[in-house]
């Protein structure tokens, strides 16, 4: 009899603790702003969609975001500083591998963002952002760590050099962009670093004299735009 009474009493205590813990999440402050621990599930499911802590409507600390198939592995985390609205952000695969990381202010990416190769922890891309637009040099890497491509951007627009390299580090293409269009001298190289094509772009199109080389000698010359034969 005593054992049954204890079990019933223990069950009441657990139910009370669970009800108390539920009442402590998803709360509002006196001004109607989210305050304390918040957790939300996907509609009609028990799968967590996000969890984190608010301080009078402002995110603080770490927030975790899940997909409907994620179970306990977050697809993204945001760690809020609580002072300037900045958050350190990380994205993951469903198996927990880090895909990319950087900083956000609100919904905008800022500063350096790093993306990783699918089958390793090595860096695949380094980008820089200003107000969620590419700004500065974007560098892409081969799996061996050598640079694949370097491209300059100004507020989301290609502006400046665009250089492309072989896996051995040999320059293969040297181009220039202005206002997101190819503009200026263009050089193409073979795997040994010798020029094989030399020309000029104007407003994104080939312009003027283009030369094609083999063994250091010109084998073909073309002039653009080409005139139609009558």
N, C-alpha and C positions, 0 to 999 in steps of 0.2 A: 504493500500500500504506500509506504514511504517512497519507494522507488518510482512508482507511477506519479505520485505528487511532485517529485523532484523533476521528472521529465517534463511534466506539464508546466511547471514553474520556469524551467530552463527554456522551453519553447516560447513562453510569453516574453521572456527577457530578450531572446533573439529577435522576435517579431518587433518588439519595441525599439531595439537598436537599429534594425533595418529601416523602420519607419522614420526614426530620427535622422539616419544618414541620408535618406531620400529627401527629407525636408530641408537638408542643409545644402542641396545643390540646386542650380537653376533659379537662384533668388535675385530679387531686385532690391535696390536701396530705396531710400525715401523719395528720391527724385525719379524713380522708375528706370534707373540704369542697372544693367547687369552687374552683379557683385558677388564675389566668391567663386566657388567651383561650378563650372557649367559642363554638362555632358548632353549631347544630342545623338539620337540614333537615326538611321535611315528610316523613312516612313514605312510603317507596317512591319518592321523587323526589329531584332534585338542587336543588330550590328551597329556598333558605335560609328558615328560619322565624324565627330570631333570631341575633344575634351581639352579644357584649359581653365585658367583663372582670370577673372576680371576684378579690377579695383575701381569701383564707381564708373563702370562703362568702358574702362580702358584695359586692354590686354596686358597682362604682366607674366613674366616667366615663360615656360614652355607650353605651346599648344601642339596637339597631335591631331593629324587628319588621316582618315581611313577611307578605303574604298569598300564596296559592298562585299567583296570577296577576301578582304584583308585579314579578317579575324583580329589578331592582336598586333600585327605588323603595320605600323603607320606608313602611308605613302609619302607623307610630308611632315616636317616639324618646323615650327616657327618659335624662335626664342626672342621674346621682346625685352628690350632694355628697360622700358617703363619710363624713360626720360624724354627721348627725342622721337619716339614713335618708330624707331628703327627695329628691324627684326632680322636675326640670322636665320636663313632658311636652308633646309636640306630636303631633297627629293630622293625617294628610294624606289627600287623595284618591289614587287610583291614578295620577293624572297629576302628583302632587306639589304640589297646591295645599293650603296650610294651612287646615285646617278649624277647629281649636280648640287652645287651649293653656292650661296652668295647672300647679299643683303637686299632687303626691300624696305621701302618707306610707303606705307599704305599698300597699294596694289602695284607700285612701280619698282622695278629692279633698279638698283643703283650700285656704283662701284664695280669691283671685279666679280665676275661669275666664272666658275670652273665646272667643266663637264668631263666625265670620266669614260674611258673605254669600257665597252660592255663586258669584256672577259678579264679585266684587270683593274687595278686601282690606279693605273697610270692616267695622267691628264690627256684628254682628247682635244679640248678647246678651252682657251682663255679669252674671255670677252670683258669689255668695260661698258658700263651703262651710265647715262645721265637722263633722268626723268623717263626711264623705261625705254630709251632709245640707245642703240649702239653708238658709242662715242670713244674714239681712240683706236688702238690696234687690236684686231682680232687675230689670234694665233691658233692654228690647227696643227695637231701633232700626229705623226704615225705611231703605231703601237711600240716601235723601238725608241720612241722619245725624240726622234728627229722632227724638225719642223716641216709640215706639209705646205702650209700657206700662211702668208701674213698680209692682212688687208687693213687699210686705214678707213675709219668712219668718222663722220662729224654729224652728230644728232640723227642717226639712222640712215645717213646717206654716204655712199662710198665716195671718198674724197682723198686722193693721194695714191700711194703705191699699192700695187697688188703683185706680190711675188710668190711664185709657186716652185717647190723644190722636189727633188727625187728622194726616195728613202735613204739614199747615201749622202744627202745634203747638197747635191748639185743643183744650182739654179736652172730651172727649165723655162720659166716664163717671167718676164718683167714688163708689167703693164702700168698704165696710169689712168686714174679715174677723176672726173670732175663732174660734180652734181649728179652722181650715180650713173654716168655714162663714160665709156672708154674715150679717152681724150689725150692725144700726144703720142710720143714714140712708143713702139712695141718691139720687144725682142724675144725670140724663142730660141732655146738652146737644145742640143742633144745631151745624151747621158754623160758626155765627157766635158761639157761646158762650152762647146763650140757653137757659134751662132749658125742657125739653119734658116731662120726667117727674120727679116728686118722690115719694118714698115711704120705706118702712122695711122692713128685713128682720129676721126673728127665726128663729134656728135654720135658716138657709138658705132660708126661705120668706117670701113677701110677707106683711106683717102691718100691720094698722091702715089708715089712710087713705092712698090713693094718688091723686095729682092729675096730670092730663094737660093740657098747655098748648099754645096756638097763638097766636102774635103776642102773647105775654105774658099771655094770658087763659086762665082755666081752662075747658076744654071738656068734661071728664069727671072724675068722681070715683068711686073704687071703694074698698070696704072689705073687708079680708081678715082671717081666712078667710071666704070667702063661705058664706052659709047656703043650704042646698038648699031649693028651692021645693017645697012639698007639693002 
